[in-house]
Amino acid sequence: MKRCALLLALSAAVPLAFANPALTTVSERSGFQMTGRYDEVQRLCHAFQQAYPKAVRCFEFGRTPEGRPMVALAVSRTGALTAEQAKKKNVPVLLVQGGIHAGEIDGKDAGFLALREVLDNKAAPGALDKQVLLFVPVFNVDGHERFGPNNRPNQRGPVEMGWRTTAQNYNLNRDYVKADAPEMQAMLALVNQWDPLAYVDLHVTDGAKFQPDVSIQVEPVHGGDAALMQSGVALRDAVMADLRAAGSDPKHFYISFDKTDDPTSGFVDSVAAPRFSTGYFPLRNRFAMLVETHSWRDYPHRVRVTRNTIVSLLSQVAAHGAEWSRQVREADQRALALGGQPVPLSYKTTDKVQMIQFAGYEYTRTPSDVSGALWTRYDESKPQMWTLPLRDEVVPDLQVAAPAGGYIVPAAWAEKISAKLKQHGITYKVLDKELGKTDVEAFRAMSMKFNAQSFEGRQSVTVTGAWKTEQRDIGKGALFVPTAQPKARLVVTMFEPQSADSLHTWGTFNTAYERKEYMEEYVAEQVAREQLAADPELAAAFKRKLESDPAFAASPEARLDFFVRRHASWDERYQLYPVLRSAVSH
């Protein structure tokens, strides 16, 4: 038996002999072949609190659409078992989340195992004296209970598991900014309350058959506050070193081929968009870690690697949490001065390539008589070292200067947008008087493209256009969202229309791009003649358009629309993004 497999077998067996049976899982008792249902999570939550009353608090932080409680465990020996106590004592909080995709359930069983070992000082001794572990065993609770043996055909174990999406068919790891799902709204409320130093998202990756068993991605490393990047790298590298010492082969990039099913294409690192956990939390100046065990490793192995990752994280936060907490508070202060500064809305990976050694297996790629494409088959009995390209130099792509003052949301949209701002804990104020005509920047769309299909319950839209100075009436009841606040990067991301995860891109303001008033053709015909007679320059422009644009010349609708858009009845708000930018505070 290989050393790693022996360690796994021993670590699975030892706790059964000595652990309190009330604190073991179905998974552990089955040799990590099975995973329990959600009633086990609720039972264990209360059992841990009963067994360690001074170190564990079990509490509910939300309800799912199907009425199930969302539970978390606050674990610490600092005496801080509430968010208020943690803030008062200035204790770092590590939030570890399992089951956002409930078929990828390693984090739940690994978390309970690690929790018991740490509480008994059999792992990371003393770590709980310097932090609070906030453990959410299952985020997607309703999805967890959509239980079955066939939910993850590309994953080895457990025997049965939950479903990827929620009962409302939301993928929670696309919902961090728009926060449509009730579960996400509950999670953000938990985050606002506890303000974790680091947020750890436990997954199982899909993909090809190869030997590396886990990837560890951390931000800020490529994006976010520049001064936090060094600590982000330190956190990532320290956890990876701990995992190597335990027999794993971790990677710092997402282990998915650049071209699907083609090993020779290698790997491309990137920065996740803010809809994902690792893209969202750097916008709050906090650390985020994405842990992806490899789906083709068996469940005992994956649980053990995830457990090792959690233990390593607890050790790192115990050692460095006080310093990292100071650094994120300083980042919050720096964010107050982001007005007028460039803020990245997206990132790109450069063409810089390094060749790496990557442990895979022998494989063949042959034409398939089923799909007609190349079919890749791996021989796991024949390990093989691959030499593959890796592109992991990531730089900002689209950047905008944050408004010096902030954003103004008209009163008509205030109720809808204020609810979203509250979910994220973003500071704003309601204007208690009219400002009248005010110099602002307004964004008018030059072109729009609506997604032809609903995505995550939204019809997204992308636009081209630019901010230009205008005078607009600002009425009483409008919202002013200042740039000068700790979550300034999140504010810019939510309100810049060309951000991939802005409220605008997610379709919140789509009615602004819907034309609601029209002019009948016979009326437009008369209007056109009146304009042509009154304005020689307009007549000349119309003639040039006819001569230079065959499609325009051939379209009666386009020709009449040329004049309708110049009539006093034209809606000047059409294609005007309702949110404005202000250079001053209000």
C-alpha positions in Angstrom: 0.0 0.0 0.0 1.3 3.5 -0.9 2.3 5.7 2.0 -0.5 8.2 1.2 -3.1 5.5 1.1 -1.8 4.1 4.3 -2.1 7.5 6.0 -5.6 7.9 4.7 -6.6 4.5 6.1 -5.1 5.2 9.4 -6.5 8.6 9.8 -10.0 7.3 8.9 -9.7 4.5 11.4 -8.1 6.2 14.5 -10.9 8.7 15.2 -13.5 5.9 15.3 -11.7 4.2 18.2 -11.3 7.3 20.4 -13.8 9.9 19.3 -17.1 10.7 20.9 -19.5 8.7 18.7 -22.0 11.6 18.9 -19.5 13.8 17.1 -18.7 11.4 14.2 -20.3 11.5 10.8 -22.0 8.9 8.6 -19.1 9.5 6.3 -16.5 8.7 8.9 -18.3 5.6 10.2 -18.6 4.3 6.6 -14.9 4.7 5.9 -15.7 7.8 3.9 -17.8 6.0 1.3 -21.0 7.8 2.2 -22.2 11.2 3.3 -25.1 12.0 5.6 -28.3 13.9 5.0 -28.9 17.4 6.3 -30.5 16.3 9.5 -27.1 15.0 10.5 -25.6 18.5 10.1 -28.2 19.9 12.4 -27.7 17.2 15.0 -23.9 17.6 14.8 -24.1 21.3 15.2 -26.0 21.0 18.5 -23.9 18.0 19.6 -20.6 20.0 19.2 -22.1 22.8 21.2 -23.2 20.4 23.9 -19.8 18.7 24.0 -17.8 21.9 24.0 -20.1 24.6 25.5 -17.4 27.1 26.1 -15.8 26.8 22.7 -18.7 26.1 20.2 -22.0 27.9 19.5 -24.5 26.5 17.0 -26.8 29.0 15.4 -29.2 29.5 12.5 -28.5 32.3 10.1 -31.2 31.9 7.5 -33.9 29.8 6.0 -34.0 28.3 2.6 -36.9 28.6 0.1 -38.0 25.1 1.1 -38.0 26.1 4.8 -34.8 24.4 6.0 -32.6 26.1 8.6 -29.1 27.3 7.5 -26.8 26.6 10.4 -23.3 27.7 11.3 -20.9 26.9 14.1 -18.8 29.6 15.8 -15.8 27.9 17.3 -13.1 29.6 19.5 -11.4 29.4 22.8 -11.0 33.2 22.9 -14.5 33.7 24.6 -15.7 35.3 21.3 -18.6 33.2 20.1 -20.7 36.0 18.8 -19.9 38.6 16.1 -20.1 41.4 18.7 -17.6 39.6 21.0 -15.2 38.9 18.1 -15.2 42.6 17.2 -14.9 43.8 20.8 -11.9 41.4 21.4 -10.4 42.1 17.9 -10.3 38.4 17.1 -9.7 37.4 13.5 -12.6 35.4 11.9 -12.0 32.6 9.4 -15.2 31.6 7.6 -15.0 28.1 6.0 -17.9 27.2 3.8 -18.9 23.8 2.4 -21.5 22.7 0.0 -22.1 25.8 -2.1 -22.4 23.1 -4.8 -24.0 20.4 -2.7 -22.8 17.5 -4.9 -19.2 18.7 -4.1 -19.6 17.8 -0.4 -16.1 17.1 0.8 -16.1 20.3 2.9 -18.9 19.2 5.1 -17.4 15.9 6.2 -13.9 17.2 6.3 -15.0 20.3 8.3 -16.6 18.2 11.1 -13.6 15.9 11.2 -11.1 18.9 11.4 -13.3 20.6 14.0 -13.3 17.7 16.4 -9.5 17.2 16.0 -8.7 20.9 16.6 -11.0 21.1 19.6 -9.3 18.0 21.1 -5.9 19.6 20.3 -5.0 16.7 18.0 -4.5 19.1 15.1 -3.4 22.8 15.0 -3.0 22.9 18.8 -3.7 26.3 20.3 -5.1 27.7 17.0 -8.5 28.4 18.5 -6.9 30.6 21.1 -6.2 33.2 18.5 -9.3 33.2 16.1 -12.9 32.3 15.5 -13.6 29.6 13.1 -17.0 30.2 11.5 -18.0 26.9 9.9 -20.9 26.6 7.5 -21.1 22.9 6.7 -23.7 23.3 3.9 -24.5 26.5 2.1 -26.8 25.1 -0.5 -29.1 23.2 1.9 -32.0 22.5 -0.4 -29.7 21.3 -3.1 -28.0 19.0 -0.6 -31.4 17.3 0.0 -31.9 16.7 -3.7 -30.0 13.5 -2.9 -29.1 10.7 -5.3 -26.4 8.4 -6.7 -26.2 9.9 -10.1 -25.8 13.6 -9.4 -22.0 13.7 -10.1 -21.2 11.1 -12.8 -17.7 12.6 -13.2 -16.9 12.3 -9.5 -15.7 9.3 -7.4 -17.8 9.2 -4.3 -19.5 9.5 -2.1 -22.2 6.9 -2.9 -24.9 9.5 -3.0 -24.7 13.3 -2.8 -26.7 16.4 -3.3 -27.3 18.7 -6.3 -25.3 21.6 -7.8 -28.0 24.3 -7.6 -30.7 25.5 -5.2 -34.4 24.6 -5.1 -34.9 27.7 -7.2 -32.2 26.6 -9.6 -29.7 29.3 -8.7 -26.0 28.5 -8.9 -24.9 30.3 -5.7 -21.4 30.7 -6.9 -22.7 33.1 -9.6 -24.8 35.2 -7.2 -22.4 37.1 -4.9 -23.0 40.5 -6.4 -26.6 40.3 -7.6 -27.6 38.3 -4.6 -30.9 37.1 -5.9 -31.1 33.8 -4.0 -32.4 33.9 -0.4 -29.5 31.7 0.6 -27.0 34.3 -0.7 -28.8 37.1 1.1 -28.5 35.1 4.3 -24.8 34.5 3.7 -24.1 38.2 3.0 -25.9 39.1 6.2 -23.7 36.6 8.0 -20.6 38.1 6.4 -21.7 41.7 7.2 -22.2 40.7 10.8 -18.9 38.8 11.3 -16.6 40.5 8.8 -14.4 37.5 8.3 -10.7 38.1 7.6 -10.8 35.2 5.1 -13.6 33.4 3.3 -12.8 29.8 2.2 -15.0 28.2 -0.4 -14.6 24.3 -0.6 -15.3 22.6 -3.9 -14.5 19.6 -6.1 -13.3 20.4 -9.6 -14.4 18.6 -12.7 -12.0 17.8 -15.5 -9.5 15.3 -17.0 -7.8 12.4 -15.3 -4.5 13.4 -13.8 -2.5 13.0 -10.6 -2.6 16.4 -8.7 -5.3 16.2 -6.1 -6.1 19.9 -5.2 -5.8 23.4 -6.4 -5.5 26.4 -4.0 -6.3 29.8 -5.4 -6.2 33.0 -3.3 -7.1 36.6 -3.9 -5.8 39.3 -3.5 -2.9 37.9 -5.5 -3.6 39.2 -9.0 -6.3 41.8 -8.1 -7.7 43.9 -5.3 -5.7 46.1 -3.0 -2.1 46.0 -4.1 -0.7 46.0 -0.6 -2.6 42.9 0.3 -1.3 40.8 -2.5 1.9 39.9 -0.8 0.0 38.5 2.1 -2.3 36.7 -0.3 0.6 35.0 -1.9 2.0 34.1 1.6 -1.3 32.6 2.6 -1.6 30.5 -0.6 2.0 29.3 -0.5 2.0 28.4 3.1 -1.2 26.2 2.7 0.3 24.6 -0.4 3.5 23.8 1.5 1.5 22.2 4.3 -0.4 20.1 1.8 2.8 19.0 0.1 4.2 17.9 3.4 1.1 15.8 3.9 1.6 14.1 0.5 -0.5 16.2 -1.8 0.4 17.8 -5.1 -1.3 21.1 -5.0 -1.4 23.7 -7.8 -1.9 27.4 -7.6 -4.1 27.6 -10.7 -7.5 26.2 -11.6 -6.7 22.7 -13.0 -8.8 22.9 -16.2 -7.3 22.7 -19.7 -7.3 25.8 -21.8 -9.0 23.9 -24.5 -11.6 21.4 -23.2 -10.4 17.8 -23.2 -7.0 18.7 -24.8 -4.1 18.1 -22.3 -1.6 19.7 -24.7 -3.3 23.0 -24.4 -2.1 23.4 -20.8 -3.5 25.8 -18.2 -4.4 29.5 -17.9 -4.7 31.3 -14.6 -7.1 34.1 -14.2 -9.0 36.3 -11.8 -12.5 35.2 -11.1 -15.3 37.7 -11.8 -17.1 39.2 -8.7 -20.0 36.8 -9.2 -17.7 34.1 -7.7 -16.6 34.0 -4.1 -12.9 34.6 -4.9 -13.7 37.6 -7.1 -16.1 39.1 -4.6 -14.3 39.2 -1.3 -11.2 41.1 -2.6 -13.6 43.9 -3.4 -14.3 44.1 0.3 -10.5 44.1 1.0 -10.7 40.6 2.5 -8.9 37.3 1.6 -10.7 34.6 -0.4 -9.5 31.1 -1.0 -11.0 28.6 -3.5 -10.2 25.0 -2.7 -10.8 22.5 -5.5 -10.1 18.8 -4.8 -9.9 16.7 -7.9 -13.1 14.8 -8.7 -11.3 11.7 -10.0 -9.7 11.1 -6.6 -11.8 8.9 -4.3 -13.8 10.3 -1.5 -11.6 9.2 1.4 -8.6 10.9 -0.2 -10.6 14.1 -1.0 -12.0 14.4 2.5 -8.5 14.0 4.0 -7.0 16.6 1.7 -9.8 19.1 2.5 -9.4 18.4 6.2 -5.7 19.1 5.8 -6.4 22.3 4.1 -8.7 23.5 6.9 -6.2 22.6 9.6 -3.5 24.4 7.7 -5.7 27.5 7.4 -6.3 27.5 11.1 -2.6 27.3 11.7 -1.9 30.2 9.3 -4.5 32.5 10.8 -3.3 31.6 14.3 0.2 32.7 13.3 -0.5 35.7 11.1 -4.2 36.6 11.7 -3.4 39.6 13.9 -1.0 41.1 11.3 -3.4 40.3 8.3 -6.2 41.9 10.3 -4.2 45.1 10.6 -3.4 45.0 6.9 -7.1 44.7 5.8 -8.0 47.6 8.1 -5.3 49.7 6.4 -6.7 48.6 3.0 -10.1 49.8 4.2 -8.6 53.2 4.9 -6.9 53.3 1.5 -10.2 52.6 -0.2 -11.5 55.9 1.2 -9.2 57.6 -1.3 -10.1 55.7 -4.4 -12.1 58.5 -5.9 -10.4 59.6 -9.2 -8.1 56.6 -9.2 -8.2 53.8 -11.8 -10.1 50.7 -10.6 -9.9 47.5 -12.7 -13.3 46.1 -13.8 -11.7 43.0 -15.4 -8.4 41.2 -15.8 -6.6 39.4 -18.6 -4.0 36.8 -18.8 -1.0 37.7 -20.9 0.6 35.5 -23.6 3.7 34.9 -21.4 4.2 31.1 -21.2 6.2 28.9 -19.0 6.5 25.2 -19.5 5.8 23.1 -16.4 6.0 19.5 -15.4 2.5 18.1 -14.6 1.8 14.5 -13.4 -0.7 12.8 -15.7 -1.4 9.5 -17.3 -0.8 8.0 -20.7 -3.7 8.9 -23.0 -5.0 8.6 -26.6 -7.1 10.9 -28.6 -9.0 9.2 -31.4 -11.9 10.2 -33.6 -15.3 9.2 -32.0 -17.9 7.5 -34.1 -20.5 8.8 -31.5 -19.7 12.5 -31.2 -17.6 13.0 -34.3 -15.0 14.8 -32.1 -11.7 13.6 -30.7 -12.2 11.2 -27.8 -9.7 11.3 -25.0 -9.1 8.1 -23.0 -6.7 7.9 -20.0 -4.9 4.8 -18.8 -4.5 5.3 -15.0 -2.3 2.3 -14.8 0.4 4.2 -16.6 1.5 7.4 -14.9 3.2 9.9 -17.2 4.9 13.2 -16.7 3.5 15.9 -19.1 5.3 19.0 -20.1 2.6 21.6 -20.6 2.3 25.4 -21.1 1.1 27.5 -18.2 0.0 31.1 -18.6 -0.3 32.7 -15.2 0.7 36.3 -15.6 -2.5 38.2 -14.9 -2.9 42.0 -15.4 -5.7 44.5 -15.3 -7.7 44.8 -18.4 -10.7 47.3 -18.5 -10.1 50.1 -15.9 -12.2 53.1 -15.0 -11.5 56.1 -12.8 -13.7 55.9 -9.8 -15.9 59.0 -9.4 -14.4 61.6 -7.1 -17.7 61.9 -5.2 -19.8 58.9 -5.8 -22.9 57.6 -7.6 -26.4 59.1 -7.7 -29.4 56.8 -8.0 -32.7 58.6 -8.9 -35.6 58.4 -6.5 -37.5 56.2 -8.9 -34.9 53.4 -8.4 -34.0 54.2 -4.8 -36.1 51.5 -3.1 -34.9 48.7 -5.4 -31.2 49.7 -5.3 -31.1 50.5 -1.6 -32.2 47.0 -0.8 -29.3 45.7 -2.8 -26.8 48.1 -1.1 -28.0 47.0 2.3 -27.4 43.3 1.4 -23.8 44.1 0.8 -23.4 46.5 3.8 -22.6 49.4 1.5 -22.9 52.9 2.9 -25.4 55.4 1.2 -27.7 58.2 2.1 -31.1 59.4 0.9 -31.1 63.0 -0.2 -33.6 64.9 1.9 -34.0 67.8 -0.6 -34.0 68.5 -4.3 -30.6 69.5 -5.8 -32.2 70.8 -9.0 -30.0 71.0 -12.1 -26.7 69.5 -11.2 -23.5 68.9 -13.1 -23.0 65.1 -13.3 -21.7 62.5 -15.6 -24.3 60.5 -17.5 -23.8 57.3 -19.5 -25.8 57.0 -22.7 -25.6 53.6 -24.6 -24.4 53.8 -28.2 -25.2 50.1 -28.7 -26.8 47.3 -26.7 -26.7 43.5 -26.8 -29.2 41.6 -24.7 -28.4 38.0 -23.9 -30.8 35.9 -25.9 -31.3 33.4 -23.1 -31.9 33.9 -19.4 -28.9 33.3 -17.2 -29.2 32.8 -13.5 -32.7 34.3 -13.7 -31.6 37.5 -15.4 -31.5 38.8 -19.0 -28.1 40.3 -19.1 -27.1 43.2 -21.3 -23.8 44.6 -22.5 -23.4 48.1 -23.8 -21.0 50.5 -25.4 -20.9 54.1 -24.5 -19.2 56.7 -22.4 -19.7 59.0 -19.4 -20.2 62.6 -20.4 -20.8 65.7 -18.4 -24.5 66.8 -18.4 -26.8 68.8 -16.2 -29.5 66.6 -14.7 -32.3 67.3 -12.3 -31.6 65.5 -9.0 -34.8 65.2 -6.9 -35.5 64.6 -3.3 -35.3 60.9 -2.3 -32.4 60.1 -4.6 -29.6 57.9 -3.2 -26.0 59.1 -3.0 -23.5 56.3 -2.7 -20.1 57.7 -1.8 -16.9 56.4 -3.3 -15.1 57.2 0.0 -15.9 54.0 1.9 -14.1 50.7 2.6 -16.1 48.8 0.0 -15.3 51.4 -2.7 -14.1 48.7 -5.2 -17.4 46.9 -4.7 -19.3 50.1 -5.3 -17.5 50.8 -8.5 -18.1 47.2 -9.7 -21.8 47.4 -8.9 -22.4 50.7 -10.7 -20.1 50.9 -13.7 -22.3 49.7 -16.6 -19.4 48.0 -18.4 -18.5 45.9 -15.4 -19.3 42.2 -16.1 -21.1 41.9 -12.7 -22.6 45.4 -12.4 -26.3 45.6 -11.5 -26.6 47.1 -15.0 -25.1 44.2 -16.8 -27.3 41.8 -14.8 -30.3 43.5 -16.3 -31.5 45.6 -13.3 -32.0 48.6 -15.5 -33.2 47.0 -18.7 -36.3 49.1 -18.9 -34.1 52.1 -19.7 -33.3 50.5 -23.0 -36.9 49.7 -24.0 -38.5 52.2 -26.3 -42.1 52.9 -25.2 -43.3 55.8 -27.4 -43.7 55.7 -31.2 -45.0 57.9 -33.9 -47.3 56.6 -36.6 -45.9 56.5 -40.1 -48.3 59.1 -41.5 -47.5 61.5 -38.7 -43.7 60.9 -39.2 -44.1 61.6 -42.9 -45.5 65.0 -42.1 -42.9 65.7 -39.4 -40.1 64.8 -41.8 -41.3 67.3 -44.4 -41.6 70.0 -41.8 -38.0 69.4 -40.6 -36.6 69.2 -44.1 -38.2 72.6 -45.0 -37.1 74.3 -41.8 -33.5 73.0 -41.6 -31.2 72.9 -44.7 -28.4 71.3 -42.8 -30.6 68.5 -41.7 -31.8 68.0 -45.3 -28.2 67.8 -46.4 -27.4 65.3 -43.7 -30.4 63.2 -44.7 -29.2 63.2 -48.4 -25.7 62.2 -47.4 -27.1 59.3 -45.4 -29.2 58.1 -48.3 -26.2 58.1 -50.6 -23.7 56.5 -48.2 -25.8 53.9 -46.4 -27.6 51.5 -48.8 -29.3 49.7 -45.8 -30.6 53.0 -44.5 -31.8 54.0 -48.0 -33.7 50.7 -48.4 -35.5 50.9 -45.0 -38.6 53.0 -44.8 -38.6 52.6 -41.0 -35.0 53.8 -40.6 -35.6 56.8 -42.9 -38.6 57.9 -40.9 -36.8 57.2 -37.6 -34.1 59.6 -38.7 -36.6 62.4 -38.3 -38.6 61.0 -35.3 -35.4 61.0 -33.2 -35.0 64.7 -33.9 -38.5 65.7 -33.0 -39.3 67.4 -29.7 -41.4 64.4 -28.6 -38.4 62.1 -28.6 -37.7 60.5 -25.2 -34.4 62.0 -24.2 -34.1 59.3 -21.4 -34.1 56.5 -23.9 -30.8 54.6 -23.6 -29.8 56.8 -20.7 -28.4 54.7 -17.8 -30.4 55.9 -14.7 -27.4 56.0 -12.4 -25.2 59.2 -12.5 -21.7 59.9 -11.4 -20.8 62.9 -9.2 -17.5 64.6 -8.7 -18.6 65.9 -5.3 -20.2 64.5 -2.2 -23.8 65.2 -1.5 
